[in-house]
Amino acid sequence: MKIVWSAEARLELRAIKKFIARDSVFYATRMIARIIERVEKVAVLSAQRHLVHEYPELDLREVREGSYRIIYH
């Protein structure tokens, strides 16, 4: 599976990092790395896929990292 980050996803990553960095730059950087690693694992391990229950007709999938939902197609 090829990973293509949308412009919105890149903006969200920056917003997450900025939000967490208000308390800790270290943990902000760490969370972004964990999210990116999770996305890379999903590209390889398809067993972690779950349908997004709000939009089952769109065939969107999701995984979680911490308290964040990572939604992809």
N, C-alpha and C positions, 0 to 999 in steps of 0.2 A: 504494500500500500504506500502510495506517495503522500507525503505530508505537505500541504500547502496552507500556510497561515493566512487567513483573511486580514484585511486592513483593520477590521473591527477587533479581531482576536489580538493583533499586535498592540492596539490601543488598550485593550483590557489588561494585557500583561503589564504594560507600563503603569496603568492605574493601580493594579494590585501591588506592584513593587513600590510605587510612590506612597500608597496607603500604609503598607507595613513598615517602610523605611522611616516613617514619622517616629516610630519607636525603636527600630533597629535596622540599620542598613545590612548587617550580617544576615538576619533572618529574612529580610526581603529578598536578598540575592539567593538565599537557600531555597525559599519557596518557589521562586521563578524557575530555578534549576530543577526542582522536584516536578513542577508542572510540565516542563519541557521533556524530562525523562519519562514521565507517565505517557505523554503523547507518543513518544518514540516507541515505547513498549506496546502501546495499542496497535501501532502500525505492524508489529511483528506478531503479537499474541492476540488473535481475534477472539479468543474465548472470553475476554474481559468486556465484551460488548453488551450493552443494555439499551433497549429502546427508550427514547425520550417519551415518557407517558403522556405528555401534553400534546404531542403532535405525532401520533403513530402513523399517520398517512404520509408523512414526509420522509420516512425511513432514516430519521436522525438517531444517532447513537450517543451514549454518554458513559463517562467514567468519572470517578471522583479522585481528587487529591486534596487531602485535608478537608476543609469546608468548601472547596471550590468544585463546581461542576464543569467538566470539559465536554462540550457538545460538538459532535463532528458528523460528517456525512461521507 
